[in-house]
Amino acid sequence: MGVMSRRVVPACGNLCFFCPSMRARSRQPVKRYKKLLAEIFPRNQDAEPNDRKIGKLCEYASRNPLRIPKITSNLEQRCFKDLRNENFGCVKAVLCIYRKLLSSCKEQMPLFASSLLGIIRALLEQTRQDEMRILGCNALVDFINSQVRVVLKCQ
């Protein structure tokens, strides 16, 4: 048997299968965008999302456009789950992220437009929650305005 590094052996000194420090998943790095997304969302439903972290996520997305589909997929899943669970604070945070993406990542808009429109559609279909339908309308107006600004810039 070979020599084992001290870093591999858990604090208890035993090598058991159930120890969390011995699982392969615990040694894998976390993707930066996942860490940023986790830090944006408030712990309780009434708190506001972290604007500074939203800005960092948008900067990251503009520098790494290939990550945008993964970011938006994560946001879509989170939004639909929170709509089902009626966690409307997190839905509002998702829309804040998209609003910031619309203003800061204009060149990458084709990468996240369909995702945003899917979320807007889901919000407009909320028949029991007028507040969510209003949020959907506001998001649609923001999306249309950003499209108009892009067209006017091109002319």
Buried (B, 14 or more C-beta within 10 A) or exposed (E): EEEEEEEEBEEEEEEEEEBEEBEEEEEEEEEEBEEBBEBBBBEEEEEEBBEEBBBBBBEBBBEBBEBBEEBBEBBBEBBBEBBEEEBBBBBBBBBBBBBBBBEBBBEBBEBBBEBBEBBBEBBBEBEEBEEBBEBBEBBBEBBEEBBEEEEEEEE
